[in-house]
C-alpha cells in the first residue's frame, strides 16, 4: 500500500507540476477533440474568455467566436483532416466584435495508429504587432505619396553606388522608368564622359570620409539626348550595427536656373563692355572752339555727334534751344504770335 500511495502521490505532484506549467504559459492553450469540443484550457484562456465560462464542454467556435457553426478558415479542422500543423490569424474576441487579433496554431495529437484524436490550439495575441504593421503601412503610404508628388527625385544607392531605390520622378527628369535603374545603374552612367570622371572622383572622396553631399551640381544626359543639370544632396546610410550601406538623397532639376544664370552673366559682360566704351570718353578731348569738331587719337577731326555715337551707345536727335530760337526768329511775326499764345515772354 505504501508503494501504491507513493506512486499516486508522485502522479498527483506530477499533474500539479504540469498544471502549473500549463497555467504559467502567457499565451492561450486549448485542447479540443475532433468534434471541436473544448476538453481543457489554461488560465490565460479562462481570463481572456472569462465572460464565456465555463469553456470546457462547449464547442470552440461557440465560446471563442460566438458562432453557431465552425469558422470558415478554422485551422483545427484542417489539422484534423490532414494531420498537419496549421495556422491562421483571426479577429479577437470575435468576428462580430473585433477589438484585436490573435494568431492561432493548431497542433494535431495522434494515437498509436496515426489517427488524430485531439488538437492543441495555441493562441497568441498579436494585436500590438498588427497595429505596428498597420502604422508602418500608413507611414509607408504617406512617404510614398510625398515621394510621388514632390518635384524632386528621391534615390538611394548601395555601397557600390548602384541604385537600390529610385522614385517615379526619374521619368520626368531623365526619361527612364525606375526599374531601368534599380540594381543596374549608377549616377555616373547618365553623365557625359568628362563630367562622369570628375564627379566620380569627387563622390569617391566624399564616400571615403562618409560625408554628406550638399548641392553638388552635375550634368546628365536625358534619354532623348538633351542635357539636364541636377543639384544633388544626400547623406550616408548605416545599418543597425553601424556598418556603412550606401547613400540616400535627392536630385533637383536646376537646368532653367543655370540657363538664367548664364543669360545674366552674358548681360553683365555686355554692360561691362559698354561701360568700358563709355570710359573712352573720359579725360581731355581736343575740340575746335569754332566748329566744335573733335580730334581723335589718330589726328582726324570728327563731327561732335559722330564721335560720341562711335564711342558710346548714345544717339542724337536735333532740336533748337530757346536762346538760339530767339536769335534766329525773334522778330518774325509768327514767332512773336506763338510766344504770346504760349505765354512766353
C-alpha positions as CSV (number, residue, x, y, z in Angstrom):
1,X,0.0,0.0,0.0
2,X,2.8,2.3,0.8
3,X,4.2,1.8,-2.7
4,X,0.8,2.4,-4.3
5,X,0.3,5.6,-2.2
6,X,3.7,6.8,-3.1
7,X,3.0,6.3,-6.8
8,X,-0.3,8.1,-6.5
9,X,1.3,10.9,-4.7
10,X,4.0,11.2,-7.3
11,X,1.4,11.2,-10.1
12,X,-0.6,13.9,-8.2
13,X,2.5,16.0,-7.8
14,X,3.4,15.5,-11.4
15,X,-0.1,16.5,-12.5
16,X,0.1,19.6,-10.3
17,X,3.5,20.5,-11.8
18,X,2.3,20.1,-15.3
19,X,-0.8,22.2,-14.5
20,X,1.4,24.9,-13.1
21,X,3.5,24.9,-16.3
22,X,0.2,24.8,-18.4
23,X,-1.2,27.8,-16.5
24,X,2.1,29.7,-16.4
25,X,2.3,30.0,-20.2
26,X,1.4,33.6,-21.1
27,X,-0.4,32.6,-24.2
28,X,-3.6,30.7,-24.7
29,X,-3.8,26.9,-24.9
30,X,-7.0,24.9,-25.5
31,X,-7.3,21.1,-26.1
32,X,-10.2,20.1,-28.3
33,X,-11.5,16.8,-29.6
34,X,-12.2,16.0,-33.2
35,X,-15.7,17.4,-32.8
36,X,-14.3,20.8,-31.8
37,X,-15.4,20.4,-28.2
38,X,-13.2,22.1,-25.6
39,X,-11.6,19.5,-23.3
40,X,-9.1,21.6,-21.3
41,X,-7.9,25.2,-21.2
42,X,-5.1,27.0,-19.4
43,X,-5.5,30.0,-17.1
44,X,-4.8,32.6,-19.9
45,X,-7.8,31.4,-21.9
46,X,-10.0,31.4,-18.8
47,X,-9.0,35.0,-18.0
48,X,-9.5,36.3,-21.6
49,X,-12.7,34.5,-22.2
50,X,-14.0,34.7,-18.6
51,X,-17.3,36.1,-19.8
52,X,-17.9,32.8,-21.6
53,X,-17.1,30.5,-18.6
54,X,-17.3,27.6,-18.3
55,X,-15.3,26.9,-21.5
56,X,-14.9,23.2,-21.1
57,X,-17.6,21.1,-22.7
58,X,-18.6,23.7,-25.3
59,X,-17.7,24.0,-29.0
60,X,-14.6,26.1,-29.6
61,X,-16.4,28.3,-32.2
62,X,-19.3,29.0,-29.8
63,X,-17.2,30.2,-26.8
64,X,-14.3,31.8,-28.8
65,X,-16.1,33.3,-31.8
66,X,-19.8,33.4,-30.8
67,X,-20.7,31.4,-33.8
68,X,-23.3,28.6,-34.4
69,X,-21.0,26.8,-36.9
70,X,-17.3,26.3,-37.4
71,X,-15.2,29.2,-38.7
72,X,-14.6,29.1,-42.4
73,X,-10.8,29.3,-42.0
74,X,-10.6,27.1,-38.9
75,X,-7.0,25.7,-38.7
76,X,-8.1,23.0,-36.3
77,X,-10.4,21.5,-38.9
78,X,-7.6,21.4,-41.3
79,X,-5.3,19.7,-38.8
80,X,-8.0,17.1,-38.0
81,X,-8.4,16.5,-41.8
82,X,-4.7,16.5,-42.8
83,X,-2.9,15.6,-39.6
84,X,-0.6,18.6,-40.2
85,X,0.1,21.8,-38.2
86,X,-2.0,24.7,-39.5
87,X,-2.2,28.4,-38.5
88,X,-4.5,31.3,-39.1
89,X,-4.8,35.0,-38.0
90,X,-8.3,35.6,-36.6
91,X,-10.2,38.6,-35.1
92,X,-10.4,38.8,-31.3
93,X,-12.6,38.4,-29.3
94,X,-14.9,37.6,-32.2
95,X,-15.5,38.3,-35.9
96,X,-18.6,40.3,-34.9
97,X,-16.8,42.4,-32.3
98,X,-13.2,42.6,-33.4
99,X,-11.0,44.5,-30.9
100,X,-7.7,42.9,-31.7
101,X,-6.1,39.9,-33.5
102,X,-4.8,36.5,-32.4
103,X,-2.6,34.1,-34.2
104,X,-4.0,30.5,-33.8
105,X,-1.7,27.5,-34.2
106,X,-3.3,24.0,-34.4
107,X,-1.2,21.0,-33.5
108,X,-2.7,17.6,-34.1
109,X,-2.5,14.9,-31.4
110,X,-2.4,11.3,-32.8
111,X,-2.9,7.8,-31.4
112,X,-0.6,4.9,-32.0
113,X,-2.2,4.3,-35.4
114,X,-1.6,7.9,-36.5
115,X,-5.2,9.0,-36.3
116,X,-5.9,12.5,-35.0
117,X,-7.7,12.3,-31.7
118,X,-7.3,15.8,-30.3
119,X,-6.0,19.2,-31.4
120,X,-3.9,21.6,-29.3
121,X,-4.8,25.2,-30.1
122,X,-2.1,27.6,-29.2
123,X,-3.3,31.2,-29.2
124,X,-1.0,34.3,-29.3
125,X,-2.3,37.9,-29.0
126,X,-0.7,39.8,-31.9
127,X,-2.8,42.9,-31.6
128,X,0.2,45.1,-30.9
129,X,2.1,43.6,-33.8
130,X,-0.8,44.2,-36.2
131,X,-1.2,47.8,-35.0
132,X,2.5,48.3,-35.5
133,X,2.3,46.8,-39.0
134,X,-0.7,49.0,-39.8
135,X,1.1,52.1,-38.6
136,X,4.1,51.1,-40.7
137,X,1.9,50.6,-43.7
138,X,0.3,54.0,-43.2
139,X,3.7,55.6,-42.8
140,X,5.0,54.0,-45.9
141,X,1.8,55.1,-47.8
142,X,2.4,58.7,-46.6
143,X,6.1,58.5,-47.6
144,X,5.2,57.1,-51.0
145,X,2.6,59.8,-51.6
146,X,5.1,62.5,-50.7
147,X,7.7,61.0,-52.9
148,X,5.4,60.7,-55.8
149,X,4.1,64.3,-55.7
150,X,7.4,66.1,-54.9
151,X,9.1,67.8,-57.8
152,X,12.4,66.3,-56.8
153,X,13.9,62.9,-57.5
154,X,14.4,60.7,-54.4
155,X,17.0,58.0,-54.7
156,X,19.2,55.5,-52.7
157,X,22.4,53.8,-53.8
158,X,24.3,50.9,-52.1
159,X,27.9,51.0,-51.0
160,X,29.0,50.4,-54.7
161,X,26.9,53.3,-56.0
162,X,24.3,51.2,-57.6
163,X,20.7,52.4,-57.3
164,X,18.7,50.4,-54.8
165,X,15.7,52.8,-54.9
166,X,14.5,55.3,-57.5
167,X,11.3,57.4,-57.1
168,X,9.0,57.7,-60.1
169,X,10.2,61.3,-60.7
170,X,13.1,59.9,-62.6
171,X,10.8,59.6,-65.6
172,X,10.2,63.3,-65.7
173,X,13.8,64.3,-65.1
174,X,15.7,61.9,-67.2
175,X,13.1,59.9,-69.1
176,X,13.8,56.5,-67.5
177,X,11.5,54.1,-65.6
178,X,12.7,53.2,-62.1
179,X,13.1,49.6,-62.9
180,X,15.6,50.5,-65.6
181,X,18.0,51.8,-62.9
182,X,17.4,49.8,-59.8
183,X,20.1,47.2,-59.3
184,X,21.7,48.0,-62.7
185,X,22.9,51.6,-63.0
186,X,25.0,54.2,-61.1
187,X,24.6,58.0,-61.2
188,X,27.7,58.3,-63.4
189,X,26.1,56.2,-66.2
190,X,24.0,59.2,-67.3
191,X,26.7,61.9,-67.4
192,X,28.9,62.9,-70.3
193,X,32.3,61.2,-70.1
194,X,34.3,64.2,-68.7
195,X,31.5,65.1,-66.2
196,X,31.3,61.4,-65.1
197,X,35.1,61.2,-64.4
198,X,35.1,64.4,-62.4
199,X,32.0,63.6,-60.4
200,X,33.1,60.0,-59.7
201,X,36.4,61.2,-58.2
202,X,34.6,63.8,-56.1
203,X,32.0,61.2,-54.9
204,X,34.7,58.7,-54.1
205,X,36.4,61.3,-51.9
206,X,33.1,62.1,-50.1
207,X,32.2,58.4,-49.6
208,X,35.6,57.6,-48.1
209,X,35.1,60.1,-45.4
210,X,31.4,59.3,-45.0
211,X,30.5,63.0,-45.5
212,X,27.2,64.4,-46.7
213,X,26.6,65.6,-50.3
214,X,25.3,69.2,-50.4
215,X,24.3,70.9,-53.6
216,X,26.6,69.0,-55.9
217,X,25.9,70.3,-59.5
218,X,26.2,67.7,-62.3
219,X,25.2,67.5,-65.9
220,X,23.2,64.4,-67.1
221,X,22.1,63.2,-70.5
222,X,18.3,62.7,-70.8
223,X,17.1,59.5,-72.5
224,X,16.2,61.6,-75.6
225,X,19.7,63.2,-75.7
226,X,19.3,66.7,-74.2
227,X,21.3,67.8,-71.2
228,X,19.8,68.2,-67.8
229,X,21.6,69.9,-64.9
230,X,20.9,68.4,-61.5
231,X,21.7,69.6,-58.0
232,X,22.4,66.5,-55.8
233,X,22.3,66.3,-52.0
234,X,22.5,63.2,-49.8
235,X,23.5,61.6,-46.6
236,X,25.3,58.3,-45.7
237,X,23.2,55.4,-44.6
238,X,24.3,52.9,-41.9
239,X,22.7,49.6,-40.7
240,X,21.7,48.8,-37.1
241,X,25.3,47.9,-36.1
242,X,26.8,51.0,-37.7
243,X,28.0,49.5,-41.0
244,X,28.0,51.8,-44.0
245,X,25.5,50.6,-46.6
246,X,25.2,53.5,-49.1
247,X,23.7,56.9,-49.6
248,X,20.2,58.3,-49.7
249,X,19.4,61.6,-51.2
250,X,17.5,63.9,-53.6
251,X,18.2,65.4,-57.0
252,X,16.7,68.7,-58.2
253,X,16.4,69.9,-61.8
254,X,18.2,73.3,-62.0
255,X,18.6,73.4,-65.7
256,X,16.4,76.5,-66.1
257,X,18.1,78.2,-63.2
258,X,21.5,77.6,-64.7
259,X,20.3,78.9,-68.1
260,X,19.0,82.1,-66.4
261,X,22.4,82.5,-64.6
262,X,24.2,82.1,-67.8
263,X,22.0,84.7,-69.5
264,X,22.5,87.1,-66.6
265,X,26.3,86.6,-66.9
266,X,26.2,87.4,-70.6
267,X,24.2,90.6,-69.9
268,X,26.7,91.5,-67.2
269,X,29.5,91.2,-69.7
270,X,27.7,93.3,-72.2
271,X,27.2,96.0,-69.6
272,X,30.9,95.9,-68.6
273,X,31.9,96.2,-72.3
274,X,29.6,99.2,-72.7
275,X,31.0,100.8,-69.6
276,X,34.5,100.3,-70.9
277,X,33.4,102.1,-74.2
278,X,31.9,104.9,-72.2
279,X,35.1,105.3,-70.2
280,X,36.9,106.0,-73.5
281,X,35.1,109.4,-73.5
282,X,36.7,110.4,-70.1
283,X,39.6,112.7,-69.8
284,X,40.5,115.8,-72.0
285,X,39.1,115.9,-75.6
286,X,40.6,118.3,-78.1
287,X,37.6,120.3,-79.5
288,X,37.6,123.1,-82.1
289,X,36.5,126.3,-80.4
290,X,34.8,127.4,-83.6
291,X,33.2,124.5,-85.4
292,X,33.1,122.2,-82.3
293,X,34.7,119.2,-84.1
294,X,36.7,116.7,-82.0
295,X,40.2,115.4,-82.9
296,X,40.5,111.7,-82.3
297,X,43.6,109.8,-81.2
298,X,44.7,109.4,-84.9
299,X,44.7,113.1,-85.5
300,X,41.5,113.3,-87.6
301,X,38.8,115.8,-86.9
302,X,35.3,114.4,-86.4
303,X,31.8,116.0,-86.0
304,X,30.8,116.1,-82.4
305,X,27.8,113.9,-82.9
306,X,29.6,111.3,-85.0
307,X,32.4,111.0,-82.4
308,X,30.1,110.5,-79.4
309,X,27.9,108.0,-81.3
310,X,31.1,106.0,-82.3
311,X,32.5,105.8,-78.8
312,X,29.2,105.2,-76.8
313,X,25.7,103.9,-77.2
314,X,24.2,107.4,-77.4
315,X,22.2,108.6,-80.5
316,X,21.4,112.1,-81.4
317,X,18.1,113.9,-82.3
318,X,18.1,117.5,-83.4
319,X,16.1,120.4,-82.0
320,X,16.8,124.1,-81.0
321,X,17.2,125.7,-77.6
322,X,15.2,128.8,-76.6
323,X,18.3,131.1,-76.9
324,X,19.0,130.0,-80.5
325,X,15.3,130.2,-81.4
326,X,15.2,133.8,-80.1
327,X,18.3,134.8,-82.0
328,X,17.1,133.3,-85.3
329,X,13.3,134.0,-85.2
330,X,12.8,136.7,-82.5
331,X,11.5,139.4,-84.9
332,X,9.3,137.1,-87.1
333,X,5.6,137.7,-86.7
334,X,4.7,134.1,-86.5
335,X,7.3,133.6,-83.7
336,X,6.0,136.6,-81.8
337,X,2.4,135.3,-82.0
338,X,3.5,131.8,-81.0
339,X,5.2,133.2,-77.9
340,X,2.1,135.2,-76.9
341,X,-0.1,132.2,-77.4
342,X,2.1,130.1,-75.1
343,X,2.6,132.9,-72.7
344,X,6.3,133.0,-73.3
345,X,8.0,136.4,-72.5
